[in-house]
Amino acid sequence: MKLTKKLSIIVLSVTTTLISTAVITNTYNVAAEAAELVKNGSFEFDPLVDPNDPNVTNPNVTDWIKSGDPIDTSLTKISNFPQHDSGNQGLSLGGFVNLSYISQTLSTQPGQKYELSYYLASVDEAPWLDNQFQTFVGENKIFDQKNISFQPYTQYKFNFTADALSTELKFGNVDKYAFLYLDGVSVKAVPEPSAIGGVAVAGLLGIWLKKKKAIR
């Protein structure tokens, strides 16, 4: 009887390990499959120097659309001040008269939840402090802050649920005296809880109950 009990415990332990591994592996695979929706979110696709003028930094930003007064949008440029995990470049936001915008349309699935994240830095300091930064997802303004004082690259995260097959991601900015910097823009689907994982857990519980009854 004791030998049978020990063997049952060993079998149960092996089964538990295998099922637990299956649950963890399945969850990891679901998370790993979340594709990046933002193109050129680290602003690495363009050279630092403007190909048309070697004396200035590059105002061209591949995959992004600028909008606003040309005097402001011309100052949205590729920068050599990156967030350290996002490559060698970032985006300098230097429009100083009115709000200007940079946007990109993402392919989304209605009803799917997504996570938006990005890094924002400011080199502004009082008393020369007059800036504003906005974030829009579709028609919704999800972030709007004025007078962002000096800060290193700081990560911001937001969750949203798509309601169409395409969703516009847009950032608005103005800085009267200095610069804001943007980098590491990312949008990924938030994985749903694994159905397979739930079945495995339920199966594990059933096996454990049966084994417990058998060794009594």
Secondary structure, DSSP 4 states (H G I P E B T S, - for coil): -HHHHHHHHHHHHHHHHHHHHHHHHHHHHHHHT--B--SSTT--SS-SEETTEEEEE----TT-EEES-HHHHTTEEEES---TTS-S-EEEE---SS-EEEEEEEE--TT-EEEEEEEEEE--BTTB--EEEEEEETTEEEEEEE---SEEEEEEEEEEE--SSEEEEEEEEEESSS-EEEEEEEEEEPPPPPHHHHHHHHHHHHHHHHHHHHT-
